[in-house]
Amino acid sequence: MLGLYGLKGWFGDQLEPVLKFALKARLSPDVFTLLGVLGGVLAGAGVIAVQWWLVLIGGIVRLAGANLDGALARRRGKATRGGAFKNELGDRLADFATMLSFALVPAVAADSQLQALCLFAAGAAMLPSIASWIGLARGRQRINGGPLGKTERTFAAVLIVAALQLTEAAGLVIDFAMLLIIVGSTVTALLRLRSLHV
């Protein structure tokens, strides 16, 4: 199930002018890996500030960086195992920066149980990536997509923060959202693991 990841080709087409500029300027793919991490941090700042538009901008920057670093390395014919590792590490740092920020939302930080749930959800959000790493270790292609992959989690963060801005029932929103992240991430990981045996 590709989910929003199915839009990767379209998104890549929109980033083509940036990619061409990067090729002409001889930029390193690491620049975009770092940009992706900074996008995740910006999205995390938007979560803490409870500003959905800032989460959206950060999320788009995060996904653009994640798309461009690999695309630039491939276009130059210099894709390496070390580069792939840095790409993955950058993806995880960006994702974790966004998801972990829910534990720092003022309404959550004042409630130790909600904060613990958010921390658990941030850890659970790593499960799909762990499943993909297992596939890579077995010599399989990287497994991407939903139902709750990184793209879906990025936009889920936007929707969660928008919901927090629209209601005073922050605890209820966070409870539901974090349970959704935990269940969705677990299901995604299990589906990815199952695909290794098909």
Secondary structure, DSSP 4 states (H G I P E B T S, - for coil): --GGGGGHHHHHHHTHHHHHHHHHTT--HHHHHHHHHHHHHHHHHHHHHT-HHHHHHHHHHHHHHHHHHHHHHHHTT---HHHHHHHHHHHHHHHHHHHHGGGGSHHHHT-HHHHHHHHHHHHHTTHHHHHHHHHHHTTPPPP---SS-HHHHHHHHHHHHHHHHH-S-HHHHHHHHHHHHHHHHHHHHHHHHHHTT-
